[in-house]
Amino acid sequence: MRVRRSAAALLLTAAAVLGTVSAGPPADRGPFDVRKVSATTLADGRTAFTDQRGRVLDLRGFNLDKYDETTEADLRELAANGFRLVRIAVSWSRLEPAPGHYDRAQLARLGQLLDWAGKYRLYAVVDYHQDVYGQYFLGGDGGAPAWATRDDGLSFTPDPADWFAGYFQPSVQAAFRHLYDDPDLRRAQADLYTTVARELRGKRALLGYDLFNEPFGPVPGDPADPAVLAAASAALEQGRLAAMYRRLITAVRQVDRDAWLFVEPTVLVGQGVPTSLPAFTDPRPGPDRIGYAPHFYDTAVEAGRDWDPAGGFVEDYTAAVTAYPRAHRLPVLVGEWGPPSAATPGNAELVRRQVTAMRTFAAGWTMWYWCHGTGGYCALTPDGRPAPGYGPVFAR
């Protein structure tokens, strides 16, 4: 959520230290064929991505900057710094602004980003993104479109100081409930996924789809009670959310049998609560291509505090996140992680420990996010150097 090694390995490469960027695509590093990416369970129990020669892929990277602002130069720079993976956020409201009307310019823009990624030998995951359901509640054009929002006539009061609290307002929970339950909204959502998959299938960079960003749903009772929230999360993952994922898996597989499909748990995994998601069956012929895509955020850090290493966050998260993918032999792709700024001592240590921890359970990760700036989650300073505290992220 956002408005989100060994001593030798922690040494920055010269390119990262100097912020240099190559003039063209990176040198050939062997085969690059996303359709032949497989999953292999390693001796340590982690399931990794492998290429057609059986070599483990080093899929580290970033979420892209604002969807309409990413340039070819951003992808070239990202690849030149040794990264291999990008996560591209898209929203239903942009892709289908009116029922049954798909925006060809938005689809073309998405295709262009994937073409640039392929040019620089980057693997790409398309993320169906939402925050607080969609544009009806937060404005703009993120998440679900207003026409697919049913709030039962309940009021909504935004809180600029705590945007995430909007999830707990009854109007937002009603909107999620209708999306999960109403046949026409189910059908419209599935049609969108089939349409996008048909448009993008065969793109050189397309590794797969993150099916639904940070899912949420009804919370019967007081959400301030951890037990109530955990019970609501488990009920959602076992019921409505699992049913949604099955529908969306089927929708994509109607036109694309090769893309990887990633399911996300609720954000409670960040509080050390293991997921209750069931196993999913992939209707494609051959081995399943389903992965697990949790996020890795510390709630206190997201609220602006410096990280407290004594709090046990990394250890609790690691314990909570590993059992489900290991039981089902799923590759883990951590779709979002990272503090708003790593310039403070605690947050710099958090970044170091997260990078170290993900080496034990993740097949890949994308940090939030790739941009030039000071703070605000930006990985780079305005002049293109790794931001303070980001050294372990850029280590190769």
C-alpha positions in Angstrom: 0.0 0.0 0.0 1.2 3.5 -0.7 -0.3 6.8 -1.7 4.2 1.9 -2.0 23.3 -10.5 1.2 26.6 -11.1 1.8 29.0 -8.3 2.3 30.4 -8.8 -1.2 27.0 -8.7 -2.8 26.1 -5.6 -0.9 28.9 -3.6 -2.7 27.4 -1.4 -5.4 28.4 -1.9 -9.0 30.3 1.0 -10.6 27.3 1.8 -12.7 25.0 2.1 -9.7 27.4 4.2 -7.7 28.0 6.6 -10.5 24.4 6.6 -11.8 25.6 5.8 -15.3 23.3 4.6 -18.1 24.3 2.7 -21.2 23.5 4.2 -24.6 21.5 1.2 -25.7 20.1 -2.2 -24.7 22.1 -4.3 -22.4 24.4 -6.9 -23.8 23.0 -10.3 -24.7 22.8 -12.4 -21.6 21.5 -15.6 -23.2 18.0 -16.7 -24.1 15.1 -14.3 -23.5 11.8 -16.0 -24.1 9.1 -15.3 -21.5 6.9 -18.0 -22.9 9.5 -20.6 -21.9 10.0 -19.4 -18.3 9.4 -22.3 -16.0 9.3 -22.8 -12.2 11.7 -25.1 -10.3 11.6 -25.9 -6.6 15.1 -25.5 -5.2 16.8 -27.5 -2.4 15.9 -24.8 0.1 12.2 -25.2 -0.7 11.9 -21.9 -2.6 10.3 -22.1 -6.1 12.4 -20.1 -8.6 11.8 -19.0 -12.1 14.1 -20.6 -14.7 14.8 -20.0 -18.3 14.6 -22.6 -21.1 18.2 -23.8 -20.2 17.2 -24.4 -16.6 19.1 -21.4 -15.2 17.6 -19.6 -12.3 16.4 -16.1 -13.3 17.4 -13.1 -11.2 14.1 -11.2 -11.4 14.6 -8.0 -9.4 13.1 -4.7 -10.5 10.7 -1.9 -9.9 7.1 -0.8 -10.3 7.1 1.9 -13.0 6.5 5.6 -12.3 3.1 7.1 -13.0 1.5 5.1 -15.8 1.4 8.0 -18.3 4.8 9.4 -17.5 7.1 6.4 -18.1 9.4 6.8 -21.0 11.7 4.5 -23.0 14.6 6.2 -21.3 13.2 5.0 -17.9 13.2 1.4 -19.1 16.7 1.7 -20.6 18.0 3.2 -17.4 16.4 0.5 -15.3 17.9 -2.3 -17.4 21.3 -0.6 -17.4 21.4 -0.8 -13.7 21.1 -4.5 -13.8 17.4 -5.0 -13.2 15.3 -7.5 -15.2 11.7 -7.0 -14.1 9.1 -4.3 -14.2 5.5 -4.2 -12.8 3.2 -2.1 -14.9 0.0 -0.8 -13.1 -3.1 -0.5 -15.2 -6.6 0.4 -14.0 -10.0 -0.8 -15.1 -11.3 2.8 -15.3 -8.7 3.8 -17.9 -9.1 0.7 -20.0 -12.9 0.7 -20.0 -14.2 4.2 -19.3 -17.7 3.2 -20.3 -19.4 -0.2 -20.3 -18.2 -2.2 -23.2 -16.0 0.6 -24.6 -12.3 -0.2 -24.4 -10.0 2.8 -24.8 -7.7 1.9 -27.8 -5.2 4.6 -26.9 -4.8 3.1 -23.4 -4.3 -0.4 -24.8 -1.8 0.9 -27.3 0.1 2.7 -24.5 0.3 -0.5 -22.6 1.5 -2.3 -25.6 4.2 0.3 -26.2 5.5 -0.1 -22.6 5.7 -3.8 -23.1 7.5 -3.3 -26.4 10.1 -1.0 -24.7 10.5 -3.6 -22.0 11.2 -6.3 -24.6 13.7 -4.1 -26.3 15.7 -3.9 -23.1 15.2 -7.6 -22.2 13.0 -6.8 -19.3 10.3 -9.2 -18.0 7.0 -7.4 -17.3 4.1 -8.1 -15.1 0.8 -6.2 -15.7 -0.8 -5.3 -12.4 -4.5 -4.7 -12.3 -4.3 -1.9 -9.8 -6.7 -0.4 -7.4 -6.7 1.7 -4.2 -9.9 2.1 -2.1 -11.8 0.4 -4.9 -11.6 3.0 -7.6 -12.2 6.5 -9.0 -15.7 6.9 -7.5 -14.1 7.3 -4.0 -10.7 8.8 -4.5 -11.2 10.6 -7.8 -8.9 10.4 -10.7 -8.9 7.4 -12.9 -7.5 4.6 -10.8 -9.1 1.3 -10.0 -12.6 0.4 -10.9 -14.6 2.8 -13.0 -17.5 4.8 -11.5 -20.0 3.0 -13.7 -18.9 -0.3 -12.0 -19.3 1.1 -8.4 -22.4 0.4 -6.3 -22.2 1.9 -2.9 -25.8 1.2 -1.7 -26.3 5.0 -1.3 -23.9 5.1 1.6 -21.8 8.2 2.1 -18.0 8.4 1.8 -15.8 10.9 3.5 -12.2 10.9 2.3 -9.4 11.3 4.9 -6.4 13.0 3.2 -4.3 12.1 6.3 -5.1 8.4 6.1 -6.2 7.3 2.6 -6.1 3.6 3.6 -8.8 4.2 6.2 -11.3 4.6 3.3 -11.4 0.8 2.9 -13.3 0.6 6.2 -16.1 2.9 5.2 -19.3 1.0 4.6 -19.7 2.5 1.1 -16.4 1.1 0.0 -17.1 -2.3 1.5 -20.4 -2.3 -0.3 -18.7 -1.6 -3.6 -16.4 -4.6 -3.1 -19.2 -6.8 -2.1 -21.1 -6.0 -5.3 -18.1 -6.6 -7.4 -17.6 -10.0 -5.9 -21.4 -10.9 -5.9 -23.2 -9.2 -8.8 -23.3 -11.3 -12.0 -23.1 -8.4 -14.4 -20.1 -6.9 -12.7 -18.4 -10.3 -12.6 -19.0 -10.6 -16.3 -17.8 -7.1 -17.1 -14.6 -7.6 -15.1 -13.9 -11.0 -16.7 -14.5 -9.5 -20.2 -11.9 -6.8 -19.5 -9.3 -9.4 -18.6 -10.0 -11.4 -21.7 -9.8 -8.3 -23.8 -6.5 -7.2 -22.4 -5.0 -10.7 -22.6 -6.1 -10.9 -26.2 -4.4 -7.6 -26.9 -1.1 -8.3 -25.2 -0.6 -12.0 -25.9 2.6 -12.7 -27.7 4.4 -9.6 -26.4 8.0 -10.4 -26.0 8.3 -9.0 -22.4 5.0 -10.2 -21.0 5.7 -12.6 -18.1 2.2 -12.4 -16.8 -0.6 -10.7 -14.8 -1.0 -9.7 -11.2 -4.7 -10.4 -11.1 -5.9 -7.9 -8.4 -3.9 -5.4 -6.4 -4.3 -5.4 -2.6 -7.7 -7.1 -2.4 -10.2 -6.0 0.2 -13.8 -6.7 1.2 -16.5 -6.5 3.8 -15.5 -6.4 7.4 -18.5 -7.4 9.6 -17.7 -5.9 13.0 -15.1 -3.5 14.3 -12.0 -3.3 12.0 -10.0 -1.9 14.9 -10.2 -5.4 16.5 -7.3 -7.5 15.1 -9.3 -10.7 15.6 -12.3 -9.3 13.6 -10.1 -8.1 10.8 -8.2 -11.4 10.6 -11.5 -13.4 10.5 -12.8 -11.1 7.8 -9.6 -11.5 5.7 -9.7 -15.3 6.0 -13.4 -15.4 5.0 -12.7 -13.2 2.0 -9.7 -15.3 0.9 -11.5 -18.6 1.2 -14.7 -17.4 -0.4 -15.4 -14.3 -2.5 -11.8 -13.5 -3.4 -10.9 -17.1 -4.3 -14.0 -17.2 -6.5 -12.9 -14.0 -8.2 -9.5 -15.4 -8.9 -10.9 -18.5 -10.4 -13.1 -16.4 -12.8 -10.2 -14.2 -13.8 -7.8 -17.2 -14.3 -10.5 -18.6 -16.7 -10.9 -15.3 -18.4 -7.3 -14.9 -19.2 -6.9 -18.6 -20.2 -9.6 -18.2 -22.9 -7.0 -16.4 -25.0 -3.6 -16.8 -23.4 -2.3 -20.2 -22.2 1.2 -19.1 -21.4 1.2 -16.0 -19.2 1.9 -16.4 -15.5 -1.1 -15.5 -13.3 -0.3 -14.1 -9.8 -2.8 -14.1 -6.9 -2.4 -11.7 -4.0 -3.4 -12.2 -0.4 -4.9 -9.4 1.6 -2.5 -6.9 3.1 -2.8 -8.5 6.5 0.2 -10.6 5.5 2.2 -7.5 6.3 1.1 -7.8 9.9 2.2 -11.4 10.2 -1.1 -13.0 9.3 -0.7 -16.0 7.0 -3.0 -16.2 4.0 -6.1 -18.4 3.9 -6.2 -18.6 0.1 -6.9 -22.1 -1.3 -5.0 -23.8 -4.0 -5.9 -22.8 -7.6 -6.1 -25.0 -10.7 -4.7 -23.8 -13.9 -6.8 -24.9 -16.9 -3.8 -24.6 -19.3 -2.3 -27.8 -20.7 1.0 -28.7 -19.1 2.4 -27.4 -15.7 0.5 -24.7 -13.9 1.6 -21.1 -14.3 0.3 -19.6 -11.1 2.3 -17.6 -8.7 1.9 -15.8 -5.4 2.3 -12.0 -5.2 2.2 -10.6 -1.6 3.3 -7.1 -0.7 6.0 -6.4 1.9 5.1 -3.2 3.8 5.5 -2.2 7.4 2.4 -0.3 8.6 4.3 2.0 11.0 6.8 3.0 8.3 4.0 3.6 5.9 2.6 6.0 8.5 5.8 8.0 8.5 7.8 6.5 11.4 11.4 5.3 11.2 11.7 1.5 11.3 12.3 -0.1 14.6 14.5 -3.2 14.1 13.3 -4.6 17.5 9.7 -4.9 16.3 10.2 -8.2 14.6 8.5 -7.1 11.4 10.8 -8.9 8.9 10.9 -12.1 10.9 7.1 -12.1 11.4 6.4 -11.4 7.7 8.8 -14.1 6.5 7.2 -16.6 8.8 3.7 -15.6 7.5 4.5 -15.5 3.8 6.3 -18.8 3.2 4.0 -21.6 4.1 1.4 -21.1 1.4 3.7 -20.9 -1.6 5.8 -23.8 -0.4 2.8 -26.0 0.2 1.6 -25.4 -3.4 5.0 -25.0 -5.0 4.3 -21.5 -6.2 7.0 -18.9 -7.2 6.7 -15.8 -5.0 6.9 -12.4 -6.7 6.8 -9.6 -4.1 4.9 -7.0 -6.1 5.5 -4.0 -3.9 7.8 -3.2 -1.0 10.0 -0.4 0.3 9.7 2.6 2.6 8.7 6.2 1.5 12.4 7.1 2.1 15.4 5.1 3.2 17.4 8.1 4.2 16.8 7.5 8.0 18.9 4.9 9.8 16.0 2.6 10.7 14.5 2.6 7.2 17.9 2.0 5.6 18.3 -1.0 7.8 14.8 -2.1 6.8 15.7 -2.1 3.2 18.9 -4.1 3.8 17.0 -6.7 5.8 14.1 -6.9 3.3 16.6 -7.6 0.4 18.3 -10.3 2.5 15.0 -11.9 3.6 13.6 -12.0 0.0 16.6 -14.0 -1.1 15.2 -16.8 1.1 11.7 -17.0 -0.1 11.1 -14.9 -3.3 11.6 -15.8 -7.0 11.5 -12.1 -7.8 10.5 -8.6 -6.5 9.5 -5.2 -7.7 10.2 -2.3 -5.4 7.8 0.7 -5.2 9.0 2.6 -7.4 11.3 3.7 -10.2 11.5 7.5 -10.3 13.9 10.4 -9.8 13.2 12.6 -6.7 13.8 13.1 -3.0 11.7 10.7 -0.9 8.2 9.7 -2.0 9.4 6.2 -2.7 11.8 7.3 -5.5 14.7 4.9 -6.0 16.9 7.5 -7.6 18.0 11.0 -6.7 17.2 13.8 -9.1 20.6 13.3 -10.8 20.1 9.5 -11.3 22.1 8.0 -8.4 20.7 5.4 -6.0 18.7 7.2 -3.3 20.2 7.2 0.2 19.7 3.9 1.9 19.0 2.1 -1.4 22.4 0.5 -1.8 21.4 -3.1 -1.2 18.6 -2.7 -3.8 21.2 -1.9 -6.5 23.7 -4.6 -5.5 24.2 -7.3 -8.2 
